[in-house]
Amino acid sequence: MKTWLLLFILLSGCAGTPSRPPADLASLFDDGAFAAPSGQVGAADLFTLSAPMRAHLDSPEFRKTLRDKGGARGLVAALYSKSDLKLDYDATVTRTAAQTYAERAGNCLSLVVMTAAFARELGMNVRFQSVETEETWSRSGSLYLVSSHVNISLAPRMAAPGGYGPGTDPLVIDFLPPPDAARLRTRELEEADIVALYMNNRAAEELLQGRTADAYWWARAAILQRPILVEAYNTLAVIYARSGHPARAEQVYRAILRKQPDSLVVMQNLEQALNANGKLAEAQALQRRIDRLYPAPPFHYFNQGMRAYQAGDFRRAKALFAREAARAPDNDEFHFWLGATHLQLGELNTAVEELALARETSTRAETRERYVAKLARLKSSVARPSGR
């Protein structure tokens, strides 16, 4: 599952009534700086089953699958088989359980939520888990995003409260398993964590669409839901920075840095805020610390490759893009530009291979469609003999 943590910036419905924040958090919020939310902000219906979902549960085909395969495995087979719902992975929008079912698409968090909603209706125990793996970085316009990973485990409900019971092995469902996922450590999450992650995702998505006021209220709600969720504070600070409140952004970044003093994400964000606030010497000192701790941060080789590409030095660009793709093989943007560089060098077959990898690793339906079109045109040019 991909939860979003916004990184450094490169330079209606019935509105809900915001709750009053606790005193220790109130200083971080500036409600008066933002318009009221354009729609309801909250997650009361996050796990609610719609009428079509209940009808699906009661269908003969669904019930037969449960009988044939057992509870947890039958549920997964019924929901995610190619012949049933035909769900599509799409990281663009985080949806509720009912929305994911209706759209037949969702990101990992949406799929976890929908699976949990069905499983609970069937009387299963549900556990949410954070997988301790390396963060995945991506980019959308001038915003950098960091993704963490969450999965879900299911088991029959036993007499012991909250337990799986003796001899009962839970079924772990991982929608985008990282390499060697089975050997990675996990940390159990509470439902409040999932709700807060949902709210933080919604804040990030609103910000990406330029709706900073709505983004603010979603980030605020995420913090109030789970005050220990550091990602939500960082999202709030980025919203302040994007909406012309750099002093507020600096305040929140400093608060996070006290909890995570070596966080690359927070240090880079704070460095930008310090520059925006005219604190140039402190910004330079912080940048030197970043350089010492992270001499080659994510996108380091990619950014160098883009400069080489724009300068027409395609061989150097190819080497740099390949280096970045090797350490982040699931980033579609790296494969796309590596393919583009091979194309510039006349290496058409390798360009086709890289564009195919870009399509396979993309987590956005719209982007995958663009890659499919580019790949079709490129394959056509490879198949067509030159006119010599």
Secondary structure, 3 states (H helix, E strand, C coil): CCEEEEEEECCCCCCCCCCCCCHHHHCCCCHHHCCCCCCCCCCCCCCCCCHHHHHHHCCHHHHHHHHHHCHHHHHHHHHHCCCCCCCEECCCCCCCHHHHHHHCEECHHHHHHHHHHHHHHCCEEEEEEEEEEEEEEEEECCEEEEEEEEEEEEEECCCCCCCCCCCCCCEEECCCCCCCHHHCCEEEECHHHHHHHHHHHHHHHHHHCCCHHHHHHHHHHHHHHCCCCHHHHHHHHHHHHHCCCHHHHHHHHHHHHHHCCCCHHHHHHHHHHHHHCCCHHHHHHHHHHHHHHCCCCCCHHHHHHHHHHHCCCHHHHHHHHHHHHHHCCCCHHHHHHHHHHHHHCCCHHHHHHHHHHHHHHCCCHHHHHHHHHHHHHHHHHHHCCCCC
